[in-house]
Amino acid sequence: MNEPQAKQYCGLSEDSVWHYAELFGTPLFLIHQEQIQHQFHSLRQALPSQFAIHYSVKANPAPGVISQLLQLGAGLEIASAGEFNLAMQAGASAQQIIFAGPCKSRAELQLVVEQGIGQIHLESFEEIELISEIALAQQKVVSVAVRVNPLAQAAAGSMRMGGLPSPFGFDEEILESVLRRVEVAAGLNLIGIHQFAATQVLNADDLLRQWTHAIRLGHKFEEILNRPPTVIDVGGGLGIPLYAQDNPLDLHALAAGCKTLPSIPLNCQMVVEPGRFLLGPAGIYICKIAAVKRSREKLFLICDGGMHHHLAASGNLGQVIKRDYPVTVLERSNSGAEMQNAQICGPLCTPLDVLARSVQVQNPAVGDLVVVGQSGAYASTASPMHFLGHPAAAEVLLRTDSTTQILRTRGTSKNLVPCYSTES
Ligand SMILES: Cc1ncc(COP(=O)(O)O)c(C=O)c1O
């Protein structure tokens, strides 16, 4: 059985959760601006000034969220023309944007080059030729960095993206030939190195080991090309406590460890691209109990929301061992009843649709709320929202002045997944 998790409502009181659930209906994502600010400022404080923070838009691409990060001073990292357009809608300038991803289409590259993208991170030989061709045709010079799949087992974290055979970036073993090829490619300005080894890293030493390796790659760049890189991008990967035994990333240890990193080449900008860390703790997912069922002694709470909105909480987004997110049932009447365990299920007709396997409840009833914490990142954006034809949940931003902004309206049976609101 899982350990019960601490209650997490992205800084809101239970009364506020009830209030917003009644105001906007369920299922609902609430994103709390105050918590975005808190996450950003605490990371900003921990990192040396040479580190720029680029928000990884894939974590939550709502323009109303992106604009919060821009206002705080973040740049952006995107993975598609769709995300590029959302970023521009949020008020970004193309220069603030980094474009990464293993398969960028000609049309996407033409669009971002035309608009003056800040950097593109190269991930294949085909891409080198394609971007060079597009740059020449548009008579532009495009700043590019080479994404490296590191040799060292620098990777740690829940989803490793480096140190193993990988579709992302170029293997470190061929770095020299890649750099030499890019250096002479027409229309490309080779500015540096990008390395992203793993996501959901909770140990500061693991992150520092990866960052050390990236800086060493920067020195290799200098040895090979006889000039220093102007950018070393260490990727995202900063973790948040998702499961019962998780401890938060120790930002004091990270700050102290940054002082011991190898020397950074002169005038070189370090870039970190967090997604989960900035947005995860800022959001909750709220759904409502529609049925309370006992089957062969086991208690099931069946809700109006589930894995089609929040695949990660269901344990089906890359998790090998199924563990529960911080899930709480807000019961209107719990007087005197004994604690019991319940499984929280969604409305889909698949046994995969489980929001929590073991949650402590007393007297759960239809209409009570289920709240999933740490749900601001990789929730609706990483879920099979069309699966079985249930409409998407509404998403709402709570501003620090207590006003609200609809990030995405609730879907309907005719329009399952409405677009994000154009308001930024
Ligand atoms: C290139 C790149 N940068 C940044 C991120 C953000 O990672 P995280 O949310 O773990 O910080 C990702 C996530 O997959 C990514 O692929």
The ligand as an SDF file (V2000), in Angstrom:
LIG
                    3D

 16 16  0  0  0  0  0  0  0  0999 V2000
   14.5550   19.7510  -24.9830 C   0  0  0  0  0  0  0  0  0  0  0  0
   13.7950   19.8130  -23.7080 C   0  0  0  0  0  0  0  0  0  0  0  0
   14.0150   20.8300  -22.8600 N   0  0  0  0  0  0  0  0  0  0  0  0
   13.3430   20.9410  -21.6980 C   0  0  0  0  0  0  0  0  0  0  0  0
   12.4100   19.9850  -21.3220 C   0  0  0  0  0  0  0  0  0  0  0  0
   11.6870   20.1750  -20.0180 C   0  0  0  0  0  0  0  0  0  0  0  0
   11.9540   19.1630  -19.1330 O   0  0  0  0  0  0  0  0  0  0  0  0
   11.4490   19.2100  -17.6110 P   0  0  0  0  0  0  0  0  0  0  0  0
    9.9910   19.4750  -17.6530 O   0  0  0  0  0  0  0  0  0  0  0  0
   11.8230   17.9050  -17.0780 O   0  0  0  0  0  0  0  0  0  0  0  0
   12.1850   20.3380  -16.9540 O   0  0  0  0  0  0  0  0  0  0  0  0
   12.1600   18.8980  -22.1590 C   0  0  0  0  0  0  0  0  0  0  0  0
   11.1900   17.8700  -21.7750 C   0  0  0  0  0  0  0  0  0  0  0  0
   11.0340   16.8440  -22.3540 O   0  0  0  0  0  0  0  0  0  0  0  0
   12.8670   18.8010  -23.3940 C   0  0  0  0  0  0  0  0  0  0  0  0
   12.6660   17.7870  -24.2390 O   0  0  0  0  0  0  0  0  0  0  0  0
  1  2  1  0
  2  3  1  0
  2 15  2  0
  3  4  2  0
  4  5  1  0
  5  6  1  0
  5 12  2  0
  6  7  1  0
  7  8  1  0
  8  9  2  0
  8 10  1  0
  8 11  1  0
 12 13  1  0
 12 15  1  0
 13 14  2  0
 15 16  1  0
M  END
$$$$
